[in-house]
């Protein structure tokens, strides 16, 4: 295979609200931190240890507006995207680097509207631009999903 692959899949919880930035021409960007946890048992002390990793998520245009509308701090979400590292200079002129996940697809696993409607929207940013402004509805599997035909 001569090609390359830059793909990230995460399931985690929002660490803060979606922060929006709007540009001339109608485009926008939403940013939020996502926490993923790793839990294991230390074999020497037999205690459970949890490590949290923080990820900077970036969503664009209609997908960003959907995230802002339906997500809030603590909500669980599946994110799919690619890694992008940006270089910038701080106030003292030192080079700094920031690695972000450029979101290409997402599924809300819990949202701030769960208590009201019980539905979690899913979106691909390319499809989101074509969707109406109303909340998308996705059926979630029930406990009886074990009755699969295969």
N, CA, C and O atoms as a GROMACS GRO file, in nm:
protein
  600
    1UNK      N    1   0.085  -0.119   0.000
    1UNK     CA    2   0.000   0.000   0.000
    1UNK      C    3   0.089   0.124   0.000
    1UNK      O    4   0.171   0.141   0.090
    2UNK      N    5   0.074   0.208  -0.097
    2UNK     CA    6   0.160   0.324  -0.108
    2UNK      C    7   0.101   0.449  -0.044
    2UNK      O    8   0.170   0.550  -0.030
    3UNK      N    9  -0.028   0.443  -0.004
    3UNK     CA   10  -0.092   0.558   0.057
    3UNK      C   11  -0.064   0.568   0.206
    3UNK      O   12   0.006   0.483   0.262
    4UNK      N   13  -0.117   0.669   0.268
    4UNK     CA   14  -0.103   0.687   0.412
    4UNK      C   15  -0.241   0.703   0.473
    4UNK      O   16  -0.340   0.723   0.402
    5UNK      N   17  -0.248   0.695   0.605
    5UNK     CA   18  -0.374   0.706   0.675
    5UNK      C   19  -0.358   0.792   0.799
    5UNK      O   20  -0.265   0.771   0.877
    6UNK      N   21  -0.445   0.887   0.816
    6UNK     CA   22  -0.448   0.974   0.934
    6UNK      C   23  -0.591   0.970   0.985
    6UNK      O   24  -0.674   1.048   0.940
    7UNK      N   25  -0.621   0.879   1.079
    7UNK     CA   26  -0.758   0.861   1.126
    7UNK      C   27  -0.758   0.842   1.278
    7UNK      O   28  -0.676   0.768   1.332
    8UNK      N   29  -0.850   0.911   1.344
    8UNK     CA   30  -0.864   0.904   1.488
    8UNK      C   31  -1.010   0.873   1.520
    8UNK      O   32  -1.100   0.932   1.461
    9UNK      N   33  -1.032   0.780   1.614
    9UNK     CA   34  -1.167   0.750   1.663
    9UNK      C   35  -1.163   0.758   1.815
    9UNK      O   36  -1.082   0.691   1.879
   10UNK      N   37  -1.250   0.840   1.873
   10UNK     CA   38  -1.252   0.862   2.017
   10UNK      C   39  -1.395   0.853   2.070
   10UNK      O   40  -1.489   0.895   2.003
   11UNK      N   41  -1.410   0.798   2.190
   11UNK     CA   42  -1.535   0.808   2.264
   11UNK      C   43  -1.498   0.870   2.397
   11UNK      O   44  -1.415   0.815   2.471
   12UNK      N   45  -1.557   0.983   2.429
   12UNK     CA   46  -1.522   1.051   2.553
   12UNK      C   47  -1.629   1.148   2.596
   12UNK      O   48  -1.739   1.152   2.539
   13UNK      N   49  -1.595   1.227   2.698
   13UNK     CA   50  -1.688   1.324   2.756
   13UNK      C   51  -1.634   1.465   2.734
   13UNK      O   52  -1.514   1.490   2.746
   14UNK      N   53  -1.726   1.558   2.702
   14UNK     CA   54  -1.687   1.697   2.683
   14UNK      C   55  -1.638   1.755   2.814
   14UNK      O   56  -1.699   1.734   2.919
   15UNK      N   57  -1.526   1.827   2.808
   15UNK     CA   58  -1.470   1.892   2.927
   15UNK      C   59  -1.520   2.033   2.944
   15UNK      O   60  -1.498   2.094   3.048
   16UNK      N   61  -1.587   2.087   2.842
   16UNK     CA   62  -1.637   2.224   2.847
   16UNK      C   63  -1.741   2.241   2.737
   16UNK      O   64  -1.761   2.151   2.656
   17UNK      N   65  -1.808   2.355   2.735
   17UNK     CA   66  -1.904   2.385   2.630
   17UNK      C   67  -1.832   2.406   2.497
   17UNK      O   68  -1.711   2.433   2.496
   18UNK      N   69  -1.904   2.393   2.386
   18UNK     CA   70  -1.848   2.417   2.253
   18UNK      C   71  -1.828   2.568   2.237
   18UNK      O   72  -1.923   2.645   2.252
   19UNK      N   73  -1.706   2.609   2.206
   19UNK     CA   74  -1.673   2.750   2.184
   19UNK      C   75  -1.676   2.777   2.035
   19UNK      O   76  -1.604   2.713   1.958
   20UNK      N   77  -1.759   2.871   1.992
   20UNK     CA   78  -1.778   2.900   1.850
   20UNK      C   79  -1.699   3.025   1.810
   20UNK      O   80  -1.684   3.119   1.889
   21UNK      N   81  -1.651   3.025   1.687
   21UNK     CA   82  -1.588   3.141   1.627
   21UNK      C   83  -1.644   3.156   1.485
   21UNK      O   84  -1.638   3.062   1.406
   22UNK      N   85  -1.698   3.273   1.455
   22UNK     CA   86  -1.760   3.298   1.325
   22UNK      C   87  -1.670   3.386   1.239
   22UNK      O   88  -1.605   3.477   1.289
   23UNK      N   89  -1.667   3.357   1.109
   23UNK     CA   90  -1.583   3.429   1.014
   23UNK      C   91  -1.671   3.504   0.915
   23UNK      O   92  -1.790   3.477   0.901
   24UNK      N   93  -1.608   3.601   0.846
   24UNK     CA   94  -1.677   3.668   0.736
   24UNK      C   95  -1.709   3.564   0.629
   24UNK      O   96  -1.628   3.475   0.603
   25UNK      N   97  -1.824   3.575   0.569
   25UNK     CA   98  -1.864   3.479   0.466
   25UNK      C   99  -1.954   3.369   0.521
   25UNK      O  100  -2.000   3.284   0.445
   26UNK      N  101  -1.978   3.368   0.652
   26UNK     CA  102  -2.072   3.272   0.709
   26UNK      C  103  -2.012   3.143   0.763
   26UNK      O  104  -2.084   3.064   0.823
   27UNK      N  105  -1.882   3.120   0.743
   27UNK     CA  106  -1.820   2.998   0.797
   27UNK      C  107  -1.796   3.012   0.947
   27UNK      O  108  -1.787   3.124   0.999
   28UNK      N  109  -1.787   2.898   1.015
   28UNK     CA  110  -1.761   2.901   1.159
   28UNK      C  111  -1.682   2.777   1.201
   28UNK      O  112  -1.677   2.678   1.129
   29UNK      N  113  -1.622   2.786   1.319
   29UNK     CA  114  -1.545   2.677   1.377
   29UNK      C  115  -1.589   2.662   1.522
   29UNK      O  116  -1.605   2.761   1.594
   30UNK      N  117  -1.608   2.537   1.564
   30UNK     CA  118  -1.638   2.508   1.704
   30UNK      C  119  -1.523   2.428   1.762
   30UNK      O  120  -1.468   2.340   1.695
   31UNK      N  121  -1.488   2.457   1.886
   31UNK     CA  122  -1.379   2.387   1.954
   31UNK      C  123  -1.426   2.343   2.092
   31UNK      O  124  -1.498   2.415   2.160
   32UNK      N  125  -1.382   2.222   2.131
   32UNK     CA  126  -1.411   2.177   2.267
   32UNK      C  127  -1.310   2.070   2.308
   32UNK      O  128  -1.258   1.997   2.223
   33UNK      N  129  -1.283   2.060   2.439
   33UNK     CA  130  -1.195   1.954   2.488
   33UNK      C  131  -1.274   1.826   2.511
   33UNK      O  132  -1.390   1.830   2.553
   34UNK      N  133  -1.212   1.712   2.482
   34UNK     CA  134  -1.274   1.581   2.501
   34UNK      C  135  -1.182   1.498   2.590
   34UNK      O  136  -1.062   1.489   2.566
   35UNK      N  137  -1.240   1.437   2.694
   35UNK     CA  138  -1.163   1.354   2.787
   35UNK      C  139  -1.189   1.207   2.760
   35UNK      O  140  -1.304   1.165   2.750
   36UNK      N  141  -1.081   1.130   2.748
   36UNK     CA  142  -1.092   0.984   2.740
   36UNK      C  143  -1.018   0.928   2.861
   36UNK      O  144  -0.918   0.984   2.905
   37UNK      N  145  -1.068   0.817   2.914
   37UNK     CA  146  -1.011   0.757   3.035
   37UNK      C  147  -0.959   0.618   3.008
   37UNK      O  148  -1.016   0.543   2.928
   38UNK      N  149  -0.850   0.584   3.075
   38UNK     CA  150  -0.796   0.449   3.074
   38UNK      C  151  -0.791   0.404   3.219
   38UNK      O  152  -0.732   0.472   3.304
   39UNK      N  153  -0.854   0.291   3.249
   39UNK     CA  154  -0.856   0.240   3.385
   39UNK      C  155  -0.792   0.102   3.388
   39UNK      O  156  -0.821   0.016   3.303
   40UNK      N  157  -0.706   0.081   3.485
   40UNK     CA  158  -0.642  -0.049   3.501
   40UNK      C  159  -0.614  -0.072   3.650
   40UNK      O  160  -0.622   0.020   3.730
   41UNK      N  161  -0.580  -0.195   3.684
   41UNK     CA  162  -0.545  -0.230   3.822
   41UNK      C  163  -0.394  -0.245   3.832
   41UNK      O  164  -0.334  -0.323   3.758
   42UNK      N  165  -0.333  -0.171   3.924
   42UNK     CA  166  -0.191  -0.180   3.949
   42UNK      C  167  -0.164  -0.315   4.016
   42UNK      O  168  -0.215  -0.342   4.124
   43UNK      N  169  -0.085  -0.400   3.951
   43UNK     CA  170  -0.063  -0.536   4.001
   43UNK      C  171   0.017  -0.539   4.131
   43UNK      O  172   0.006  -0.634   4.208
   44UNK      N  173   0.098  -0.437   4.155
   44UNK     CA  174   0.179  -0.435   4.277
   44UNK      C  175   0.096  -0.392   4.399
   44UNK      O  176   0.108  -0.450   4.506
   45UNK      N  177   0.012  -0.287   4.380
   45UNK     CA  178  -0.066  -0.236   4.493
   45UNK      C  179  -0.210  -0.285   4.490
   45UNK      O  180  -0.283  -0.268   4.588
   46UNK      N  181  -0.252  -0.344   4.379
   46UNK     CA  182  -0.390  -0.395   4.360
   46UNK      C  183  -0.495  -0.284   4.368
   46UNK      O  184  -0.612  -0.311   4.397
   47UNK      N  185  -0.455  -0.160   4.341
   47UNK     CA  186  -0.553  -0.051   4.339
   47UNK      C  187  -0.586  -0.012   4.195
   47UNK      O  188  -0.503  -0.026   4.105
   48UNK      N  189  -0.708   0.039   4.176
   48UNK     CA  190  -0.750   0.081   4.043
   48UNK      C  191  -0.694   0.220   4.014
   48UNK      O  192  -0.702   0.311   4.097
   49UNK      N  193  -0.637   0.234   3.894
   49UNK     CA  194  -0.578   0.360   3.851
   49UNK      C  195  -0.650   0.408   3.726
   49UNK      O  196  -0.673   0.330   3.633
   50UNK      N  197  -0.687   0.536   3.724
   50UNK     CA  198  -0.752   0.594   3.608
   50UNK      C  199  -0.666   0.708   3.554
   50UNK      O  200  -0.631   0.800   3.628
   51UNK      N  201  -0.631   0.701   3.428
   51UNK     CA  202  -0.557   0.808   3.360
   51UNK      C  203  -0.650   0.875   3.260
   51UNK      O  204  -0.719   0.808   3.182
   52UNK      N  205  -0.652   1.008   3.263
   52UNK     CA  206  -0.736   1.085   3.171
   52UNK      C  207  -0.648   1.152   3.067
   52UNK      O  208  -0.548   1.216   3.101
   53UNK      N  209  -0.685   1.138   2.942
   53UNK     CA  210  -0.615   1.204   2.830
   53UNK      C  211  -0.711   1.308   2.773
   53UNK      O  212  -0.829   1.280   2.752
   54UNK      N  213  -0.660   1.430   2.747
   54UNK     CA  214  -0.742   1.537   2.693
   54UNK      C  215  -0.710   1.558   2.545
   54UNK      O  216  -0.593   1.557   2.505
   55UNK      N  217  -0.814   1.576   2.464
   55UNK     CA  218  -0.800   1.595   2.320
   55UNK      C  219  -0.870   1.725   2.281
   55UNK      O  220  -0.978   1.755   2.331
   56UNK      N  221  -0.809   1.802   2.192
   56UNK     CA  222  -0.869   1.925   2.140
   56UNK      C  223  -0.944   1.892   2.011
   56UNK      O  224  -0.882   1.851   1.913
   57UNK      N  225  -1.076   1.909   2.013
   57UNK     CA  226  -1.160   1.875   1.899
   57UNK      C  227  -1.198   2.002   1.824
   57UNK      O  228  -1.233   2.103   1.885
   58UNK      N  229  -1.192   1.996   1.691
   58UNK     CA  230  -1.230   2.109   1.605
   58UNK      C  231  -1.335   2.061   1.506
   58UNK      O  232  -1.312   1.965   1.432
   59UNK      N  233  -1.451   2.128   1.504
   59UNK     CA  234  -1.556   2.099   1.406
   59UNK      C  235  -1.586   2.227   1.328
   59UNK      O  236  -1.567   2.337   1.379
   60UNK      N  237  -1.632   2.212   1.206
   60UNK     CA  238  -1.650   2.328   1.118
   60UNK      C  239  -1.793   2.341   1.067
   60UNK      O  240  -1.865   2.243   1.051
   61UNK      N  241  -1.831   2.465   1.043
   61UNK     CA  242  -1.954   2.505   0.975
   61UNK      C  243  -2.079   2.443   1.036
   61UNK      O  244  -2.100   2.455   1.157
   62UNK      N  245  -2.163   2.379   0.957
   62UNK     CA  246  -2.291   2.327   1.006
   62UNK      C  247  -2.272   2.225   1.117
   62UNK      O  248  -2.350   2.221   1.212
   63UNK      N  249  -2.168   2.141   1.106
   63UNK     CA  250  -2.140   2.042   1.210
   63UNK      C  251  -2.110   2.112   1.343
   63UNK      O  252  -2.153   2.064   1.448
   64UNK      N  253  -2.038   2.223   1.340
   64UNK     CA  254  -2.008   2.299   1.461
   64UNK      C  255  -2.135   2.355   1.523
   64UNK      O  256  -2.151   2.352   1.645
   65UNK      N  257  -2.225   2.404   1.440
   65UNK     CA  258  -2.351   2.458   1.490
   65UNK      C  259  -2.437   2.349   1.554
   65UNK      O  260  -2.504   2.373   1.655
   66UNK      N  261  -2.434   2.229   1.496
   66UNK     CA  262  -2.508   2.116   1.554
   66UNK      C  263  -2.448   2.078   1.689
   66UNK      O  264  -2.522   2.054   1.785
   67UNK      N  265  -2.316   2.072   1.697
   67UNK     CA  266  -2.250   2.040   1.824
   67UNK      C  267  -2.283   2.144   1.931
   67UNK      O  268  -2.311   2.110   2.045
   68UNK      N  269  -2.278   2.271   1.893
   68UNK     CA  270  -2.309   2.377   1.990
   68UNK      C  271  -2.452   2.365   2.042
   68UNK      O  272  -2.478   2.388   2.160
   69UNK      N  273  -2.544   2.330   1.953
   69UNK     CA  274  -2.684   2.322   1.991
   69UNK      C  275  -2.715   2.204   2.082
   69UNK      O  276  -2.794   2.218   2.176
   70UNK      N  277  -2.654   2.088   2.058
   70UNK     CA  278  -2.693   1.966   2.128
   70UNK      C  279  -2.595   1.917   2.234
   70UNK      O  280  -2.631   1.831   2.314
   71UNK      N  281  -2.473   1.968   2.236
   71UNK     CA  282  -2.374   1.918   2.333
   71UNK      C  283  -2.351   2.017   2.446
   71UNK      O  284  -2.357   2.139   2.426
   72UNK      N  285  -2.324   1.964   2.564
   72UNK     CA  286  -2.283   2.046   2.676
   72UNK      C  287  -2.179   1.969   2.757
   72UNK      O  288  -2.156   1.850   2.735
   73UNK      N  289  -2.117   2.038   2.851
   73UNK     CA  290  -2.011   1.980   2.933
   73UNK      C  291  -2.059   1.850   2.998
   73UNK      O  292  -2.167   1.844   3.056
   74UNK      N  293  -1.976   1.745   2.986
   74UNK     CA  294  -2.008   1.616   3.045
   74UNK      C  295  -2.074   1.517   2.951
   74UNK      O  296  -2.078   1.398   2.980
   75UNK      N  297  -2.128   1.564   2.838
   75UNK     CA  298  -2.195   1.474   2.743
   75UNK      C  299  -2.094   1.378   2.680
   75UNK      O  300  -1.978   1.412   2.660
   76UNK      N  301  -2.142   1.258   2.651
   76UNK     CA  302  -2.059   1.154   2.589
   76UNK      C  303  -2.080   1.159   2.438
   76UNK      O  304  -2.192   1.169   2.389
   77UNK      N  305  -1.969   1.152   2.362
   77UNK     CA  306  -1.976   1.165   2.217
   77UNK      C  307  -1.868   1.077   2.152
   77UNK      O  308  -1.759   1.059   2.206
   78UNK      N  309  -1.902   1.024   2.034
   78UNK     CA  310  -1.807   0.953   1.949
   78UNK      C  311  -1.758   1.052   1.844
   78UNK      O  312  -1.838   1.117   1.777
   79UNK      N  313  -1.627   1.063   1.831
   79UNK     CA  314  -1.565   1.156   1.736
   79UNK      C  315  -1.477   1.077   1.641
   79UNK      O  316  -1.401   0.989   1.683
   80UNK      N  317  -1.487   1.108   1.513
   80UNK     CA  318  -1.399   1.050   1.413
   80UNK      C  319  -1.337   1.165   1.337
   80UNK      O  320  -1.406   1.261   1.301
   81UNK      N  321  -1.208   1.157   1.311
   81UNK     CA  322  -1.142   1.265   1.239
   81UNK      C  323  -0.998   1.234   1.210
   81UNK      O  324  -0.958   1.118   1.200
   82UNK      N  325  -0.919   1.340   1.195
   82UNK     CA  326  -0.778   1.325   1.165
   82UNK      C  327  -0.697   1.420   1.252
   82UNK      O  328  -0.746   1.523   1.297
   83UNK      N  329  -0.571   1.382   1.276
   83UNK     CA  330  -0.481   1.464   1.357
   83UNK      C  331  -0.424   1.579   1.274
   83UNK      O  332  -0.391   1.561   1.157
   84UNK      N  333  -0.414   1.696   1.336
   84UNK     CA  334  -0.349   1.809   1.271
   84UNK      C  335  -0.271   1.884   1.379
   84UNK      O  336  -0.326   1.919   1.484
   85UNK      N  337  -0.144   1.909   1.353
   85UNK     CA  338  -0.060   1.983   1.446
   85UNK      C  339  -0.035   2.122   1.391
   85UNK      O  340   0.005   2.138   1.276
   86UNK      N  341  -0.060   2.222   1.475
   86UNK     CA  342  -0.037   2.361   1.436
   86UNK      C  343   0.082   2.417   1.512
   86UNK      O  344   0.103   2.384   1.628
   87UNK      N  345   0.161   2.501   1.445
   87UNK     CA  346   0.274   2.568   1.508
   87UNK      C  347   0.240   2.716   1.523
   87UNK      O  348   0.188   2.778   1.430
   88UNK      N  349   0.268   2.771   1.640
   88UNK     CA  350   0.242   2.912   1.666
   88UNK      C  351   0.346   2.966   1.764
   88UNK      O  352   0.421   2.889   1.824
   89UNK      N  353   0.349   3.097   1.781
   89UNK     CA  354   0.445   3.158   1.872
   89UNK      C  355   0.372   3.222   1.989
   89UNK      O  356   0.270   3.289   1.971
   90UNK      N  357   0.427   3.201   2.109
   90UNK     CA  358   0.367   3.261   2.228
   90UNK      C  359   0.411   3.406   2.243
   90UNK      O  360   0.480   3.459   2.156
   91UNK      N  361   0.373   3.470   2.354
   91UNK     CA  362   0.403   3.612   2.376
   91UNK      C  363   0.553   3.640   2.380
   91UNK      O  364   0.596   3.751   2.349
   92UNK      N  365   0.632   3.540   2.419
   92UNK     CA  366   0.776   3.558   2.430
   92UNK      C  367   0.850   3.520   2.302
   92UNK      O  368   0.973   3.523   2.298
   93UNK      N  369   0.775   3.484   2.198
   93UNK     CA  370   0.836   3.449   2.070
   93UNK      C  371   0.880   3.304   2.058
   93UNK      O  372   0.942   3.267   1.958
   94UNK      N  373   0.850   3.222   2.158
   94UNK     CA  374   0.890   3.081   2.153
   94UNK      C  375   0.790   3.002   2.067
   94UNK      O  376   0.670   3.027   2.070
   95UNK      N  377   0.844   2.908   1.992
   95UNK     CA  378   0.757   2.823   1.910
   95UNK      C  379   0.677   2.729   1.999
   95UNK      O  380   0.732   2.666   2.089
   96UNK      N  381   0.549   2.721   1.973
   96UNK     CA  382   0.460   2.631   2.047
   96UNK      C  383   0.387   2.544   1.945
   96UNK      O  384   0.370   2.584   1.830
   97UNK      N  385   0.344   2.427   1.989
   97UNK     CA  386   0.273   2.334   1.902
   97UNK      C  387   0.143   2.292   1.969
   97UNK      O  388   0.136   2.278   2.091
   98UNK      N  389   0.041   2.272   1.888
   98UNK     CA  390  -0.089   2.229   1.938
   98UNK      C  391  -0.141   2.121   1.843
   98UNK      O  392  -0.149   2.142   1.722
   99UNK      N  393  -0.176   2.005   1.899
   99UNK     CA  394  -0.230   1.896   1.819
   99UNK      C  395  -0.380   1.890   1.840
   99UNK      O  396  -0.428   1.887   1.953
  100UNK      N  397  -0.454   1.887   1.730
  100UNK     CA  398  -0.601   1.888   1.735
  100UNK      C  399  -0.656   1.770   1.656
  100UNK      O  400  -0.588   1.714   1.570
  101UNK      N  401  -0.779   1.734   1.685
  101UNK     CA  402  -0.851   1.637   1.605
  101UNK      C  403  -0.949   1.716   1.520
  101UNK      O  404  -1.042   1.777   1.572
  102UNK      N  405  -0.928   1.714   1.387
  102UNK     CA  406  -1.019   1.779   1.293
  102UNK      C  407  -1.134   1.680   1.269
  102UNK      O  408  -1.117   1.580   1.200
  103UNK      N  409  -1.249   1.709   1.325
  103UNK     CA  410  -1.362   1.617   1.324
  103UNK      C  411  -1.422   1.605   1.184
  103UNK      O  412  -1.452   1.705   1.120
  104UNK      N  413  -1.439   1.480   1.137
  104UNK     CA  414  -1.505   1.455   1.009
  104UNK      C  415  -1.640   1.387   1.026
  104UNK      O  416  -1.723   1.388   0.935
  105UNK      N  417  -1.663   1.327   1.144
  105UNK     CA  418  -1.789   1.257   1.170
  105UNK      C  419  -1.807   1.248   1.321
  105UNK      O  420  -1.708   1.240   1.395
  106UNK      N  421  -1.932   1.249   1.368
  106UNK     CA  422  -1.956   1.236   1.511
  106UNK      C  423  -2.093   1.174   1.535
  106UNK      O  424  -2.182   1.179   1.451
  107UNK      N  425  -2.106   1.116   1.653
  107UNK     CA  426  -2.235   1.064   1.700
  107UNK      C  427  -2.249   1.103   1.846
  107UNK      O  428  -2.160   1.077   1.926
  108UNK      N  429  -2.361   1.166   1.880
  108UNK     CA  430  -2.386   1.203   2.019
  108UNK      C  431  -2.437   1.079   2.092
  108UNK      O  432  -2.538   1.020   2.052
  109UNK      N  433  -2.368   1.040   2.197
  109UNK     CA  434  -2.408   0.923   2.274
  109UNK      C  435  -2.496   0.964   2.393
  109UNK      O  436  -2.577   0.884   2.440
  110UNK      N  437  -2.481   1.086   2.441
  110UNK     CA  438  -2.573   1.147   2.537
  110UNK      C  439  -2.568   1.296   2.512
  110UNK      O  440  -2.462   1.350   2.482
  111UNK      N  441  -2.681   1.363   2.526
  111UNK     CA  442  -2.687   1.507   2.499
  111UNK      C  443  -2.767   1.577   2.607
  111UNK      O  444  -2.834   1.513   2.687
  112UNK      N  445  -2.758   1.712   2.608
  112UNK     CA  446  -2.832   1.788   2.708
  112UNK      C  447  -2.982   1.779   2.685
  112UNK      O  448  -3.059   1.812   2.775
  113UNK      N  449  -3.025   1.736   2.567
  113UNK     CA  450  -3.168   1.721   2.539
  113UNK      C  451  -3.218   1.578   2.560
  113UNK      O  452  -3.335   1.550   2.532
  114UNK      N  453  -3.134   1.487   2.609
  114UNK     CA  454  -3.176   1.349   2.632
  114UNK      C  455  -3.297   1.339   2.722
  114UNK      O  456  -3.388   1.260   2.698
  115UNK      N  457  -3.299   1.420   2.827
  115UNK     CA  458  -3.410   1.414   2.922
  115UNK      C  459  -3.541   1.458   2.858
  115UNK      O  460  -3.648   1.415   2.900
  116UNK      N  461  -3.533   1.544   2.756
  116UNK     CA  462  -3.653   1.595   2.693
  116UNK      C  463  -3.703   1.503   2.581
  116UNK      O  464  -3.822   1.474   2.573
  117UNK      N  465  -3.610   1.457   2.494
  117UNK     CA  466  -3.654   1.383   2.375
  117UNK      C  467  -3.610   1.238   2.374
  117UNK      O  468  -3.680   1.154   2.318
  118UNK      N  469  -3.496   1.207   2.433
  118UNK     CA  470  -3.447   1.070   2.435
  118UNK      C  471  -3.380   1.027   2.306
  118UNK      O  472  -3.355   0.908   2.289
  119UNK      N  473  -3.349   1.118   2.215
  119UNK     CA  474  -3.285   1.084   2.088
  119UNK      C  475  -3.148   1.147   2.080
  119UNK      O  476  -3.128   1.258   2.132
  120UNK      N  477  -3.054   1.080   2.018
  120UNK     CA  478  -2.919   1.134   1.999
  120UNK      C  479  -2.891   1.147   1.851
  120UNK      O  480  -2.892   1.047   1.779
  121UNK      N  481  -2.865   1.270   1.803
  121UNK     CA  482  -2.836   1.287   1.661
  121UNK      C  483  -2.696   1.237   1.625
  121UNK      O  484  -2.607   1.231   1.709
  122UNK      N  485  -2.680   1.203   1.500
  122UNK     CA  486  -2.549   1.168   1.446
  122UNK      C  487  -2.528   1.253   1.322
  122UNK      O  488  -2.625   1.295   1.258
  123UNK      N  489  -2.404   1.280   1.287
  123UNK     CA  490  -2.384   1.368   1.173
  123UNK      C  491  -2.249   1.344   1.107
  123UNK      O  492  -2.150   1.314   1.173
  124UNK      N  493  -2.249   1.356   0.977
  124UNK     CA  494  -2.129   1.368   0.898
  124UNK      C  495  -2.132   1.512   0.850
  124UNK      O  496  -2.233   1.554   0.793
  125UNK      N  497  -2.024   1.592   0.870
  125UNK     CA  498  -2.029   1.733   0.833
  125UNK      C  499  -2.074   1.758   0.690
  125UNK      O  500  -2.140   1.859   0.663
  126UNK      N  501  -2.038   1.669   0.596
  126UNK     CA  502  -2.081   1.690   0.459
  126UNK      C  503  -2.233   1.672   0.448
  126UNK      O  504  -2.298   1.743   0.372
  127UNK      N  505  -2.289   1.579   0.524
  127UNK     CA  506  -2.433   1.558   0.523
  127UNK      C  507  -2.503   1.666   0.603
  127UNK      O  508  -2.617   1.703   0.572
  128UNK      N  509  -2.438   1.719   0.707
  128UNK     CA  510  -2.501   1.816   0.795
  128UNK      C  511  -2.544   1.941   0.720
  128UNK      O  512  -2.647   2.000   0.752
  129UNK      N  513  -2.466   1.982   0.621
  129UNK     CA  514  -2.500   2.101   0.545
  129UNK      C  515  -2.629   2.081   0.466
  129UNK      O  516  -2.695   2.178   0.430
  130UNK      N  517  -2.665   1.956   0.438
  130UNK     CA  518  -2.784   1.928   0.360
  130UNK      C  519  -2.906   1.899   0.448
  130UNK      O  520  -3.018   1.890   0.397
  131UNK      N  521  -2.885   1.884   0.579
  131UNK     CA  522  -2.995   1.850   0.668
  131UNK      C  523  -3.075   1.973   0.705
  131UNK      O  524  -3.021   2.084   0.708
  132UNK      N  525  -3.204   1.956   0.733
  132UNK     CA  526  -3.284   2.068   0.780
  132UNK      C  527  -3.240   2.108   0.921
  132UNK      O  528  -3.168   2.033   0.987
  133UNK      N  529  -3.283   2.226   0.966
  133UNK     CA  530  -3.242   2.278   1.095
  133UNK      C  531  -3.300   2.200   1.212
  133UNK      O  532  -3.254   2.216   1.325
  134UNK      N  533  -3.400   2.116   1.188
  134UNK     CA  534  -3.459   2.040   1.298
  134UNK      C  535  -3.362   1.932   1.345
  134UNK      O  536  -3.270   1.894   1.274
  135UNK      N  537  -3.385   1.885   1.467
  135UNK     CA  538  -3.296   1.786   1.529
  135UNK      C  539  -3.306   1.653   1.456
  135UNK      O  540  -3.416   1.600   1.440
  136UNK      N  541  -3.192   1.596   1.411
  136UNK     CA  542  -3.194   1.465   1.347
  136UNK      C  543  -3.230   1.357   1.450
  136UNK      O  544  -3.196   1.370   1.567
  137UNK      N  545  -3.298   1.253   1.405
  137UNK     CA  546  -3.340   1.147   1.495
  137UNK      C  547  -3.273   1.017   1.454
  137UNK      O  548  -3.276   0.978   1.337
  138UNK      N  549  -3.213   0.950   1.549
  138UNK     CA  550  -3.148   0.821   1.527
  138UNK      C  551  -3.206   0.723   1.627
  138UNK      O  552  -3.216   0.753   1.746
  139UNK      N  553  -3.244   0.606   1.580
  139UNK     CA  554  -3.293   0.503   1.670
  139UNK      C  555  -3.174   0.436   1.735
  139UNK      O  556  -3.079   0.396   1.667
  140UNK      N  557  -3.180   0.422   1.867
  140UNK     CA  558  -3.073   0.354   1.938
  140UNK      C  559  -3.115   0.212   1.966
  140UNK      O  560  -3.233   0.187   1.991
  141UNK      N  561  -3.022   0.116   1.962
  141UNK     CA  562  -3.059  -0.024   1.986
  141UNK      C  563  -3.109  -0.044   2.128
  141UNK      O  564  -3.065   0.024   2.222
  142UNK      N  565  -3.201  -0.137   2.143
  142UNK     CA  566  -3.255  -0.168   2.274
  142UNK      C  567  -3.183  -0.290   2.329
  142UNK      O  568  -3.094  -0.345   2.265
  143UNK      N  569  -3.221  -0.331   2.448
  143UNK     CA  570  -3.160  -0.448   2.513
  143UNK      C  571  -3.188  -0.576   2.434
  143UNK      O  572  -3.115  -0.674   2.451
  144UNK      N  573  -3.290  -0.577   2.349
  144UNK     CA  574  -3.326  -0.696   2.272
  144UNK      C  575  -3.244  -0.709   2.145
  144UNK      O  576  -3.280  -0.786   2.056
  145UNK      N  577  -3.134  -0.636   2.134
  145UNK     CA  578  -3.052  -0.640   2.013
  145UNK      C  579  -2.979  -0.773   1.998
  145UNK      O  580  -2.912  -0.796   1.897
  146UNK      N  581  -2.991  -0.862   2.098
  146UNK     CA  582  -2.926  -0.993   2.088
  146UNK      C  583  -2.995  -1.085   1.988
  146UNK      O  584  -2.939  -1.189   1.953
  147UNK      N  585  -3.114  -1.050   1.942
  147UNK     CA  586  -3.189  -1.133   1.849
  147UNK      C  587  -3.150  -1.102   1.705
  147UNK      O  588  -3.236  -1.079   1.620
  148UNK      N  589  -3.020  -1.101   1.677
  148UNK     CA  590  -2.972  -1.073   1.542
  148UNK      C  591  -2.982  -1.199   1.457
  148UNK      O  592  -2.966  -1.309   1.510
  149UNK      N  593  -3.007  -1.186   1.327
  149UNK     CA  594  -3.028  -1.300   1.241
  149UNK      C  595  -2.902  -1.377   1.204
  149UNK      O  596  -2.909  -1.471   1.125
  150UNK      N  597  -2.787  -1.340   1.256
  150UNK     CA  598  -2.663  -1.411   1.220
  150UNK      C  599  -2.589  -1.458   1.342
  150UNK      O  600  -2.482  -1.519   1.329
   0.00000   0.00000   0.00000
